[in-house]
Amino acid sequence: MDIKKSISIRIALAIILLVSFDAKIFCDTPDSQLRQMVVSIQGLGNDEIELLSQSLLTHFEPLSQNQSITPEILESIKSVVSAGIFEEASYNNIGDVAYKVYQAEMNNAPAEYVEDLALIGFSHHMSADQLEFAAKSLGELIDHDVDPVVIEEIISYGIYNNWSGKAIAAVSDGIIRGVDNDLNSRKLTLALIISVDQNIDDRELAAIVDENIEYIEKIDSQPHVEPESEKVAYAFLQKAISHNVPRRISEELYFISLREKWSAKLITAVFEGIIRGHEQGLSPEKLATSIIVRVAQGATEINPQKLVSEEIKYVHQLERKKVELLRKDQRKFKRQPEPVQQRDDSYISTGSKTTEMDDKHFTYYRQADRNQLNHELMEQRIRDFLGPPATPYRWGGTSIRGVDCSGFVQAVYFSQGIYLPRISRRQVYIGHQVAVNELKFGDLLFFSKYFNNYITHVGIYLGNGRFVHASCSKGVVISSLANKYYRHRFRVAKRVVG
């Protein structure tokens, strides 16, 4: 082959390679990547693909067309978009949350935690800044073996109370410092939340954190330094939790009692009343709300014990039927005390993506000695969550103030004396599998939002193809298995009793 011909061939090959390279760049523009990603999601019709694509392109418009999205981040975006479709969020909402996921991960926020926390954006406005710093803080807190309950409280409280990303990060760093110095992390968390709430100013965050660490150090070394009302409130907070009063309700009472400067006498009466009412079968949420409103209306001149007794009587009248059902059920079926480990069970505590479950987890189920569900009592509890108003979605939530899907299921079954694990991927191990055509009221339905076999959602079957669940976008709602989004993502049904 002569030299000229050889050179010509090489030039031609170079041109082909350059054209192919340019085509590759063109195909990997953000617009084309997002469109291809949407098309790859199962179960979408042509109209849905077009509307969803347009929303994503609108929100990702700030990206330059020669700036492709990395495969890893694109996979996270796809997971969150799939979850948004499953949760029936609006296309605009899905596009907005997806772009915030991109921004957070571009700033090196860990994908696993970004994907998890991003779901909050389907029901609560959350900035990219909050998502980024909350995900980073979540990872750091877990890496430092901070108490899972503390982690959940800090991250959840910060997001839902509209702290800036810097505030979430500063408080998380303070908790890690406290743990490294062997301080009581729960006391420090409660103190930091109150201080930051009272004076949110990013310029003073470092000082606020330092002051609270010093304060807890003094309390731990010299217990008498702690103000009497704060000492009483903290003691009753722990007592309420040990008596199975939901942690969020107990902590809310703690926060309010200190912010509003309740006397030690009032704090004692309120917490003892909440514990007493809960043991009588009253809703702690309703009773706490009733008492808080009464005190806020200026009824503090009334004897605290009398005030609380009046509110217990009032809520008892509202919930008479449910209380009677609960007492009848307790007489009929043996109810063991709630397992100690259940009281501190957290959304975070089993956060690793495991597929196995050791024998100790089945102790949750073995605590209940019954052969059937009390349908009427379960319906009453479900109505509590359905409202109106419907209980809103809350990441890590377990009460009527706010609940996630597994927290909702756990709370409903708790009324039957059945103690389920905290998260859906653990709950799926309880009971025995049933076919779709054999479903009965109370059966648990498990789904995967991401079109794989990894369980990420759970609901309770009601009958006639309907089930009740906590949706990220709508709160606690009744939905139909006929809905293609649920049908395509349904994985297995389990019967806990019977």
Secondary structure, DSSP 4 states (H G I P E B T S, - for coil): --HHHHHHHHHHHHHHHHHHHHHHHHHTSHHHHHHHHHHTSTT--HHHHHHHHHHHHHHTTTS-TT-PPPHHHHHHHHHHHHHHHHTT--HHHHHHHHHHHHHHHHTT--HHHHHHHHGGGGTS---HHHHHHHHHHHHHHHHTT--HHHHHHHHHHHHHTT--HHHHHHHHHHHHHHHHTT--HHHHHHHHHHHHHH---GGGHHHHHHHHHHHHHHHHH-GGGS-HHHHHHHHHHHHHHHTT--HHHHHHHHHHHHHTT--HHHHHHHHHHHHHHHHTT--HHHHHHHHHHHHHTTGGGS-HHHHHHHHHHHHHHHTHHHHHHHHHHHHHSEEPPPPHHHHT--TTTT-S------GGGGHHHHTEE-SS--HHHHHHHHHHHH-SSPPPB-TT-EETTEE-HHHHHHHHHHTTT----SSHHHHTTSSEEE-GGG--TT-EEEE-TTSSS---EEEEEEETTEEEEEETTTEEEEEETTSHHHHHHEEEEEES--
